[in-house]
Amino acid sequence: MRKIALLLGGMLLAGCLQVDNYNQVVKVPAPAGIAGYWQSSGPQSELVSPQAIASLVVTPQGDTLDCRQWQRVTALHGKLMVRDNTLYNVTQKREIYPVVLNGGTLEYAGMTLKRVDRLTVECAKAWGK
């Protein structure tokens, strides 16, 4: 028990955020201006190639889809959560990324995304629409 307390205390001091059970994460509705389709524009250092595309879907209810495509599509469903007054997207793989609206762009996973009217065909298939 003491080891767990020390580990948790160390993570708090280090600024680490961890989710042990995705199903226990409390989903929050999307704050104003966040819901919609977001997509990278141009090269992003967090993507594997300058031609790669990152998309993020956020519903008003707080459901998300992190979709990245280059030679194949990887798509992870997730949900928004708030911790310490910061908004995060938690994927089903328990990856956690801050979500920050900065004017007309969304800062997400080390990338800058712009609002778009629709998803790419590949991400729309992954979203299931």
Protein Blocks (a to p, Z undefined) as FASTA:
>chain_A
ZZmmmmmmmmmmnopacdfblklpccddddehkaccdddedjdfkbmbfkbccdddddfk
opacddddfkbccddddddddeehiacdddfkopacddddehjacceehiacdddfbdcf
klmmmnoZZ
